[in-house]
């Protein structure tokens, strides 16, 4: 296997890894966007207050805010 073939193989693996991360990210946000219209109604039906419902959505945003720079640094290592 020549040098050019190894370079192509390396970049192909990197692109597949990046694509897999993009797909996982897509489904993560898709699940959140599908949950948003229905969760408040269902949560109220079981007795959750609006404050707790707001905290659930705020916790998701906080985790994304905190983990994004960390995951960004990790993606640079791929």
N, C-alpha and C positions, 0 to 999 in steps of 0.2 A: 504494500500500500504506500503510495507516494505521499509527499507532503501536501499536495493540493487535495488529494482525496481525504486526508486526515482533517484538513481545514474545513472542507465541505461537510464532513461528518460532524465535526464539532458544532458548526453553525446550524446544521439541521437539527441536532439534539437541542440546542439552545432555543431555536424557534419553536420546536414542539413543546418544550417546557413552558415557554412564554405563552403559547396558545392555550395550553392546559390551564395556566393561571388565569388567563382572560375568561375562559369558559366558566371556571369555578366562581370568579368574581361576578360574572353575569348572572349566574343562578343564585348567588347570595343576594344580590340586589333585587332580582326578580322575586325571590321569596319574600323579601321585606315589602316590596311594593304590592304584592298580592295580599299580604297580611294587613296592611294599613287600613283598607276600607272596611274590613270585617271585624278586626280585633276589638275596637272600642264598643261596638254593639254587643258582642259576645261577652266581653269583660263586665259590662254593666249588668248583663243578664245574670251573672254569677255573683254580683254584689261588689265589684271593685269600684273604688271611687275614681273620679276623673283625674285626681292628682296622681294616683298610682298608675293609671293608664298613661299619663304623660311621662312619668318616670320610666316606664318600660321603653317608650320610644326614645327618650333622652339617653337612656343607658346604651342603646344601640348606637346612637350618634357619637356618644363619648368613646365607646370602644373603637369605632372606626377612626375617630380623630386621633386617638392615642396609638393605635396599631399601624396606621398608614405609614408614618415615617419609618417605623421599625421594619415593616414588610418591604418598603421601598429600598432600604439598605440591604436587606436580604436578597432582593431581586438583582441587585448589582453583582452579587457573587455568582449568579447562575452562569 
